Structures are given as C-alpha cells and as structure tokens.
Amino acid sequence: MIESIRRLIQPKRPYLAHVEYWVYLPETKLPPQDILLGRLLRSSPFRVGEEPAVGPQEAQLFSDIRLHTALCLRSKNPHLFRPDLFSDHVEPSEDSLRSLSSAQAIAKLRFVSEEPLQGRRHLRFLPHLAEAVAYYGKAEILFDVQAERLAGLESFRAQLDCDPEAEGMDSTRGRRGAKKKPEAEQLRGDCGRSASPKSRLRCAIGRSGPS
C-alpha cells in the first residue's frame, strides 16, 4: 500500500530522445530538401533488401516539428570549428583537422522528443539524412553530438553500408531520468572559464543558432 502511494505522489521522470549530427560543409549553403529526399527515397546506395534503407515512413520526419535543421556559419560561430573544444577522447586525425580548418559552415541536424517514441525511425533517418547532406554538400567530416564521435565521410558511409538500418548507431538517446535545466541556467553553469571541453562544446551547441 505504501509503495503504491509513493508511486502516485512521485513525479514521473522526464523522457528525452535526442539525436544530433553536425555536417561540416565547405560552402555556406544547405542542399535543397527535394534533392535530399530524392537520394534518401530513390538513389540511396544503402539498401535493406531491394529497397532504400529510408522509406516514406521515415521521410515523414522532414515535416515533423521535432526535427530541426540549421546552418551555422563559421564567420558568425568560429568557436564551433575549434578542435580543442571537443572532449578529450575525441582525437581528430590530420585529415579531420584539415576538413575542420577548411569548413565554412555546419549543417546541424537535430531531433528531440520529450514524449516517448513508439518506434526507432528517427534513429534510422538522422544518420542517412546526415550522409545525404554530406554527399550533396561535399562535406568530408561529420560529428555525432550525442555519441561524441567524429567521423570521416568514407568511414561513416562504410558503417551505414554494413548497418543500413542504423541499429548500431543508437547512442540515445531515449531515456528517463534526465533532468533538464532551463537553458539560461545551463549556459551559466556550464560555460565558465573552468568548464571542461565537453561542457564548452555543449555550451556552443546552445549558443549557436541559425545565421
């Protein structure tokens, strides 16, 4: 009886599903949505059987309000291109450093849901969307924000080729118990001079917006 009462009076822990990729672009423009959809639904090299890995059901996320895409320009957000702001375990290769230094913009692709999800189509859709943006945007490097993984485009494609349903790319991302601070409080708490590189990177995510 006491345990039942406790369950009733205790607030439910918040749910948060968050998937986010950054694609470092050499130019300051995003590929058009219709071109991206064409690759995802028709010309994608990543297949499940005879069909593209992304189907109409996943592609519907393009019109989902929980999907946010933004273009962050280097000229306005130079801190986002600094390799020293990555976590200590992220060690960019020489090729990655060259790509970072030549990139002029970041395509930020983010899906966030505070409601429990019934499926995992967002987990399949986002990495394929990131690959399509990189393909048409002539990008050479991508960053998985949640997993804190920096990958060259070819290695990212190789992973999708081996795992077209993106089963192994689930670093979420949907969990209960994540206490969400108000954004202003989070920036004040995480962005001081003594903050860790990881905290400064997350601060950069919060501060940057569409240019």
C-alpha positions in Angstrom: 0.0 0.0 0.0 2.7 2.5 1.0 4.7 1.7 -2.2 1.6 2.3 -4.3 1.0 5.7 -2.7 4.7 6.6 -3.3 4.3 5.8 -7.0 1.2 8.0 -7.2 2.8 11.0 -5.5 6.2 10.9 -7.0 6.6 12.9 -10.2 7.3 11.0 -13.4 10.9 11.2 -14.5 11.2 13.2 -17.8 11.8 11.4 -21.0 14.2 12.7 -23.6 15.1 11.3 -27.0 17.9 13.3 -28.7 19.7 12.5 -31.9 22.0 15.1 -33.5 24.6 15.3 -36.2 26.8 18.1 -37.4 28.0 18.1 -41.0 31.0 20.3 -41.7 30.4 22.0 -45.1 33.0 23.6 -47.3 30.3 26.1 -48.6 27.7 28.3 -46.8 24.6 26.6 -48.1 22.4 23.6 -47.4 21.3 21.2 -50.1 17.7 21.6 -51.1 15.2 19.3 -49.4 13.8 17.8 -52.6 17.3 16.8 -53.6 17.9 15.2 -50.2 14.6 13.3 -50.4 15.5 12.1 -53.8 18.7 10.5 -52.5 17.0 9.1 -49.4 14.0 7.6 -51.2 15.3 6.6 -54.6 19.0 6.8 -55.3 20.5 5.9 -51.9 23.2 3.3 -52.1 22.2 1.9 -48.7 19.6 -0.8 -49.1 17.6 -3.2 -47.0 16.9 -6.0 -49.4 16.0 -4.3 -52.7 14.6 -1.1 -51.0 16.3 2.1 -49.8 17.0 2.0 -46.1 14.9 5.1 -45.6 11.3 4.7 -46.8 8.3 7.1 -46.8 7.6 6.5 -43.2 11.0 7.7 -42.1 10.9 10.5 -44.6 7.8 11.9 -43.0 10.1 13.2 -40.3 11.1 16.0 -42.7 7.9 17.7 -41.7 8.0 16.8 -38.0 8.3 19.8 -35.7 10.7 17.8 -33.6 13.3 17.9 -36.4 15.4 21.0 -36.5 17.9 21.8 -39.2 20.1 24.9 -39.1 23.1 26.3 -41.0 25.8 27.8 -38.7 28.3 29.9 -40.5 32.0 29.9 -39.5 32.1 33.7 -39.8 29.5 34.0 -37.0 30.3 31.0 -34.9 34.0 30.4 -35.1 34.1 28.6 -31.8 32.2 25.6 -33.3 35.1 24.8 -35.5 37.8 24.7 -32.8 39.0 21.1 -32.3 40.2 21.9 -28.7 36.5 22.2 -27.7 35.8 18.5 -28.3 36.0 16.1 -25.4 39.5 14.8 -24.6 38.7 11.3 -26.0 37.9 12.8 -29.4 41.2 12.9 -31.3 40.8 14.3 -34.8 43.1 12.8 -37.4 45.2 15.1 -39.7 42.6 14.7 -42.4 39.8 15.7 -39.9 41.8 18.7 -38.8 42.2 19.8 -42.5 38.5 19.4 -43.0 37.7 21.4 -39.9 40.0 24.2 -40.9 38.5 24.5 -44.4 34.9 24.1 -43.4 32.8 27.3 -43.8 29.5 26.1 -42.2 27.9 23.4 -40.2 24.6 21.8 -41.1 23.1 21.0 -37.7 20.5 18.2 -37.8 18.7 17.6 -34.6 15.7 15.5 -33.5 14.5 16.0 -29.9 11.4 14.4 -28.4 10.2 14.8 -24.8 7.4 12.3 -25.4 8.1 8.5 -25.5 8.5 7.2 -29.1 6.8 4.1 -30.4 9.5 3.3 -33.0 13.0 4.0 -33.9 12.6 5.6 -37.3 14.3 8.8 -36.1 17.4 6.7 -35.3 17.4 5.4 -38.9 16.5 8.6 -40.5 19.0 11.0 -39.0 22.3 9.3 -40.0 21.0 8.8 -43.5 20.0 12.4 -43.7 23.4 13.4 -42.4 25.0 11.3 -45.1 22.8 12.9 -47.8 23.7 16.4 -46.7 27.4 15.5 -46.7 27.1 13.9 -50.2 25.5 16.9 -51.8 27.3 19.5 -49.6 30.7 17.9 -50.5 31.5 17.5 -46.8 34.3 15.3 -45.6 33.6 15.1 -41.9 30.6 14.6 -39.6 30.2 14.7 -35.8 27.7 12.6 -33.8 26.9 15.0 -31.0 25.3 12.5 -28.6 27.9 9.8 -29.1 30.7 12.4 -29.3 32.1 10.7 -32.4 34.0 12.5 -35.2 34.0 10.5 -38.4 35.3 11.0 -41.9 32.6 10.7 -44.6 34.0 7.4 -46.0 34.1 5.7 -42.6 30.6 7.0 -41.9 29.4 5.5 -45.2 31.1 2.3 -44.5 29.2 2.0 -41.2 25.9 2.7 -43.0 26.8 0.2 -45.7 27.3 -2.5 -43.1 24.4 -1.4 -41.0 21.8 0.3 -43.3 19.1 0.2 -40.6 21.5 2.1 -38.3 20.9 -0.4 -35.5 24.5 0.1 -34.2 24.3 3.9 -34.4 21.9 4.2 -31.5 23.7 6.1 -28.8 20.5 7.8 -27.4 19.2 8.6 -26.8 15.7 7.8 -25.3 15.8 7.7 -21.6 14.0 8.6 -18.4 15.6 10.4 -15.5 17.4 13.2 -17.5 16.8 16.3 -15.6 16.5 19.2 -18.0 17.8 22.6 -16.7 16.4 25.8 -18.1 18.6 26.9 -21.0 19.8 30.1 -19.3 20.7 28.2 -16.2 22.5 25.6 -18.2 24.6 28.1 -20.0 25.5 29.9 -16.8 26.5 26.7 -15.1 28.4 25.0 -18.0 30.2 27.8 -19.8 32.6 29.4 -17.4 36.3 29.5 -18.0 36.8 26.5 -15.7 34.3 24.4 -17.7 35.5 21.2 -19.2 36.0 20.9 -23.0 32.8 18.7 -23.1 30.8 21.4 -21.3 32.1 24.1 -23.5 31.1 22.1 -26.6 27.6 21.7 -25.2 27.6 25.4 -24.5 28.5 26.1 -28.0 25.5 24.0 -29.2 23.2 26.0 -27.0 24.5 29.4 -28.1 24.6 28.8 -31.8 21.6 29.4 -33.9 20.6 29.9 -37.5 22.7 32.5 -39.2 
